Amino acid sequence: MTQTRRALPQAGRGDRRGEERADAARNRARILAAAEEIVATRGVEALSMADVAAAAGVGVGTLYRRFGDRSGLAYALIDRRERDFQASFMGGPPPLGPGAPAAARIRAFLQALAGRVAGQLDLLLMAETATPFARFGGAYDAYHRHLAILLADLPSPAGHRADPSYLADALLAPLAANLLAYRMREHGLTLDAVRAGLDDLLAGVTSGARSAS
């Protein structure tokens, strides 16, 4: 009876694949770092595939294969920062992460989100205005769910409870990228003023909670 022979693994084959994956990860990190630098210093309008490739030291074809086009690269920049932000409020240290009272966590979240939007304002403006409902879903749903849960944990006066879902929308509304860009760029509103305004809004939401506690 003839026994089927199995091919033996080629020496070093797994190592080469591991090296390729590591190289791809390093290339991606260099590309995103170069793109972030261009956006930070020259704006989204200057985000060209050729300039990013040159700054990252990779071929233009590598960018197109990995990101598809300029908008795909822009979304990759948003996604990287967004993952870090969501990790911070879902599992990071308090008061942004778990372990602090609900009111303190809401305030920390809104303050951090204001900085997050301002930090990538042009990219988020492009993403949120691509279609009429582009802002909603995805990250917005994560923010809304997080706030609604925390708002539901606030004590309220006897016989009265505002809808946490509606209040979550109300607190997120001032941080729409188009509104923030308009107020900051056309009217000189500063990030500090935005954050102070959010504190005032939150004080109105939590005043009933304080009186009921």
Helices and strands as residue ranges (DSSP letters): H 13-42, G 44-46, H 49-56, H 60-67, H 70-91, H 102-119, H 121-128, H 139-152, H 164-172, G 173-175, H 177-186, H 191-212
